Amino acid sequence: MFGSFSFVFAQNGQRAEKIQELKIAFITQKLQLTSAEAEKFWPVYNSYDKEIKQLRASNKNGDVLENEQKLLDIRKKYKPSFEQILGAQRANDVYNAEREYRNVLIRQLKEQRQEKQK
């Protein structure tokens, strides 16, 4: 799956869509979602992700600590729903998988930039 990341950064069109597809695959794999779990999980996660994106878009220049608190509030709001679907430990793993995915993307982007500079 990690090899797919380089494809995303090599393409200019439909980048956001492809990144979202890779995110879904990455999180599905990390959480080891069954098809029944995925069917329940993804609609909840998509609502959660939409709220996070809206927060980031609307508060780009806002107070950093206030924005962090709002982000934490959204995570707390959705955690019971994730727990209901996945259990307590795997609900925590949702947030860990997101962080790991971001780190992989950042690392890939840095590597691609270094390759272009050579």
DRENLUMVEX-840936 format. One record per residue (C-alpha): x, y, z. Coordinates in steps of 0.001 Angstrom, whole numbers, padded with zeros to 6 digits. Layout:
[[X,Y,Z]],
...
//
This chain:
[[000000,000000,000000]],
[[002829,002436,000780]],
[[003998,002213,-002829]],
[[000686,003763,-003823]],
[[001592,006974,-002020]],
[[004226,007880,-004569]],
[[001607,007575,-007296]],
[[-000566,010130,-005516]],
[[002148,012720,-005385]],
[[003190,012064,-008967]],
[[-000281,012916,-010276]],
[[-001626,016451,-010396]],
[[-005295,015735,-011108]],
[[-007666,014188,-008595]],
[[-004995,014238,-005893]],
[[-007390,014849,-002988]],
[[-009676,012025,-004093]],
[[-006782,009585,-004378]],
[[-005386,010650,-001002]],
[[-008816,010030,000537]],
[[-008965,006556,-001032]],
[[-005546,005730,000382]],
[[-006588,007031,003784]],
[[-009613,004747,003781]],
[[-007487,001753,002826]],
[[-004822,002623,005405]],
[[-007276,003050,008285]],
[[-009257,-000030,007270]],
[[-006071,-002078,007330]],
[[-004762,-000588,010595]],
[[-008055,-001176,012391]],
[[-008525,-004547,010712]],
[[-012150,-003704,010010]],
[[-014479,-006492,009056]],
[[-016970,-005702,006318]],
[[-019753,-005440,008924]],
[[-017663,-003037,011025]],
[[-016664,-001008,007981]],
[[-020296,-000622,006992]],
[[-021061,000952,010380]],
[[-017737,002728,010897]],
[[-017264,004700,007673]],
[[-020462,006774,007797]],
[[-019595,007838,011366]],
[[-015957,008483,010469]],
[[-016960,010505,007409]],
[[-019148,012763,009586]],
[[-016265,013130,012035]],
[[-013797,013890,009229]],
[[-016171,016452,007709]],
[[-016408,018321,011029]],
[[-012622,018328,011386]],
[[-012178,019674,007847]],
[[-014783,022372,008436]],
[[-013038,023396,011660]],
[[-009674,023643,009950]],
[[-011091,025575,006998]],
[[-013016,028068,009097]],
[[-010418,028683,011807]],
[[-007136,028908,009919]],
[[-006202,032198,011554]],
[[-007913,031616,014872]],
[[-006384,031190,018297]],
[[-004222,028065,018240]],
[[-005238,026797,021676]],
[[-008899,027438,020998]],
[[-008659,025518,017721]],
[[-006893,022635,019468]],
[[-009665,022559,022068]],
[[-012326,022493,019345]],
[[-010485,019636,017653]],
[[-010339,017741,020943]],
[[-014050,018394,021495]],
[[-014871,016855,018113]],
[[-012744,013805,018905]],
[[-014437,013406,022283]],
[[-017848,013779,020652]],
[[-017217,010904,018241]],
[[-015295,008566,020537]],
[[-018440,006950,022044]],
[[-019720,006209,018532]],
[[-016387,004647,017563]],
[[-016389,002654,020824]],
[[-019878,001351,020126]],
[[-018735,000031,016744]],
[[-015165,-001056,017542]],
[[-014744,-001292,021310]],
[[-012686,000993,023539]],
[[-009166,000042,022449]],
[[-009859,000066,018736]],
[[-011670,003409,019104]],
[[-008374,004812,020411]],
[[-006636,003175,017478]],
[[-008721,005326,015104]],
[[-006853,008412,016267]],
[[-003506,006613,016218]],
[[-004134,005386,012668]],
[[-004964,008928,011549]],
[[-001731,010256,013025]],
[[000276,007448,011471]],
[[-001331,008085,008085]],
[[-000477,011802,008264]],
[[003109,010933,009161]],
[[003394,008582,006173]],
[[002038,011261,003840]],
[[004410,013888,005189]],
[[007364,011526,004885]],
[[006425,010662,001296]],
[[006045,014330,000392]],
[[009469,015137,001836]],
[[011035,012249,-000074]],
[[009408,013379,-003312]],
[[010668,016926,-002813]],
[[014186,015643,-002174]],
[[014019,013539,-005345]],
[[012968,016561,-007393]],
[[015836,018615,-006000]],
[[018421,016040,-007098]],
//
